[in-house]
Structure formats: structure tokens, C-alpha cells
Amino acid sequence: MTAKIARYFAERRPATPCLVVDLDVVEENFKNLRKALPDSAIYYAVKANPAPEILALLARLGSSFDTAGVAEIDMVLAAGATPDRISYGNTIKKEADIAAAYARGVRLYAFDSEAELEKIERAAPGSEVFCRILTSGNGADWPLSRKFGCDVAMAKSLLLKARDMNVEPIGASFHVGSQQRDPKQWDEALAATANLFRELEADGLTLRMVNLGGGFPTKYKKSVPTAKQYGIAITDALRRHFGNRIPETIIEPGRGMVGNAGVIQTEVVLISKKSHNKDERSWVFLDIGKFGGLAETMDEAIQYPLVVNGRQGTPKPVIIAGPTCDSADVLYEKADYRLPEDLAIGDKIEILATGAYTTTYSAVAFNGFEPLKAHYI
Ligand SMILES: *Cc1c(COP(=O)(O)O)cnc(C)c1O
């Protein structure tokens, strides 16, 4: 936790649960990514955290933006970015939304199917398009790809088809999976992409852009490589597979841009056991759970570090759960979480690295709980 966030909690004592994001950390992440991959354009994946303060900061720093719908496009435009810095990267778009994006000046679209390509041609004629290819998602704590992308053979035929349509095929994209802790995972995807480029070149279609996706991690309980290490691995893979014809590249960091910038403060609502059996683990119920913004604890995939201040007791294994009346609202039962044995009802706990994929995942009013409050400082 940064000194700025610690001071905010100490001085302002905001009502819990709430997220506090240190914008200086976002700026530092942006600069580190830019330094790690100086030849890549950065398209911030807006879905990770679309707060106006974050979008305005990144717009000012020169970032571009990966968006998934018209509402996100409008938020980016309101933050001061121009439409030429926006990619409509969702491969699943209503035709009316494509038309709305086109009317706002957006000219870069993703697709992974013939039907989507036809929608883009009709609703956004003349636009640049790129085809998303499938990746394995190996090595990622939050894999994405089964749902998105097509295989390389299909990508090849779709890009050739696009050439004969009223759109401009410029390249290919992939996403190696979110919270990708292995920088080498870009290698396989880039090998496939380079093959695709060569095959299309033989058919007379020259592509110029590779969208390297997101996947840059945030440090949770396990340690992760630095942005610099990702930069080295990706640059090596580009050289290995494209030789002296390295294409334009873009990256779409979401989690890696904002995850470590935020801290959620929560309060212990109840500590209890289910029987008089002394060996049983205690249940610790917090005032935030899966429906309050911690959806990525699904299958205990993302394991946030927890900090308890002012308790010196021996850490004891616990089960951690949220406050709602849904039995799915358990955060950690299999993962090894320990909290001080003198933890008490009313204590505050800080959940670290919660700047990404929290506020927007928060339910509107499940059990009457309000959406997660957030403060950007
Ligand atoms: C979600 C998403 C990202 C961001 O992924 P992170 O792992 O958070 O960096 C990037 N690109 C696309 C197309 C996405 O859907």
C-alpha cells in the first residue's frame, strides 16, 4: 500500500467497504510499460477500471484505449481522447453499436467470425479490421481465450475475405490470458501469427499490425515478473519469428495498468464456527464479497493479499466469506489464508492490489448492498 493511500485511510476514515486508487501508481505503470515496450502503442483496456480519473490521466499521458462497447467509447471521448485513439476490440458487437461507434469516428474494429466481419462492413465501411486468433491461455490465472478468437486457418480465410470487402484488414490479435505469469507465453502466439502473416503474404495480402493483447500481471500473493521482463521476452519473440520485418505492435494492458494501484478497505462483520469442534477453522465474514466487487475470487482464481493492522496474534487458517445471503459468496476456502487469532469483529482489513476488475463487477443492489464506493487520489 502506498503512503498516500495509507494517509487517506488514516485521515479520511471512509466508510467501508471502499476502494482507494493511487493515480500516481497508474502513471508509474503506464511509464514502465512504455519503457518495457517502447515500439508498441498502448491501448488501455478500459474494462479493467473505467473511472473518469484513470481515463483522463491516461489520455493526458498519450495512451490509446481498447473498448468493448459504446458506453466505454463515450467514457474515453469524455476523458479527452480522440476517436483515432480508440479500438473497438470486442469481437461480439451489435450492428447498431458498430454504427454508433462509427458515427463517433471510431475506425478500428476486431472480429473473429465471418458474420461479425459482415456487420463491420455494413455499419463501419472502410474501417481497419484485425482478426483475433485463439491461444491456449496456458500459464494464466484468468484465461480468456476459449470464448474469443478463431483458429489460424480460419483467420487466414477471413482476412483474405476482408481484403475483397469494403474494410481494410491490417493485422491480427491475440490475448494470452489475463494475469499471465509466464512472459514466454507470447512466443507461441507470435509464432502462429508470423506464420499467418507469411501465408497471407504469399497470397498477396500484406499485414502490418500485431495486437499483443493484455495479460500483464499484478502482484497478488504470488510474485510476478516485472514489466521489463515481459518487454524482453516479447521483443525476443518478435525478432525470432518476424526477423527483420517486425510489424507495428500494440498492447492492451488492463490489470497490469491499474491492479496494484488500488486497495479495498473492508470491515470484519462476524467471526464464527459451525460447531464446538476446536479444530475447525473459523469463518471470517467481511462487508465485501463476490457480489461487492471481488468476482475474480471465483474458483479462488485471483488471490488477493490481505493486511490486518494492529493485531499481533498468531496467524490461524480461516475461511473468508462475504456478507450476502448466497452460499456462492465465499471468497477463500481452499486457498491457504491465515488471519491473526486475536482478530475481532469490527477490525479493518485491507485487500491489496484491487484496482482492476472490482468496481464494475460490483452488483447494483444484491441484498440491498450498494455498489462498491471508490476514491481516486
Ligand atoms: C480484457 C482485455 C484486455 C485486458 O486484459 P488484462 O489481462 O487485464 O491486461 C485486453 N484486450 C482485450 C481484447 C480484452 O478483452
The ligand as a Gaussian input file, in Angstrom:
#p B3LYP/6-31G(d) Opt

LIG

0 1
 C       -9.782000      -7.776000     -21.034000
 C       -8.997000      -7.496000     -22.251000
 C       -7.722000      -6.946000     -22.143000
 C       -7.052000      -6.658000     -20.820000
 O       -6.551000      -7.816000     -20.271000
 P       -5.621000      -7.771000     -18.967000
 O       -5.264000      -9.183000     -18.753000
 O       -6.420000      -7.178000     -17.878000
 O       -4.446000      -6.945000     -19.292000
 C       -7.052000      -6.660000     -23.307000
 N       -7.598000      -6.903000     -24.520000
 C       -8.822000      -7.439000     -24.663000
 C       -9.366000      -7.664000     -26.021000
 C       -9.554000      -7.768000     -23.543000
 O      -10.780000      -8.287000     -23.684000

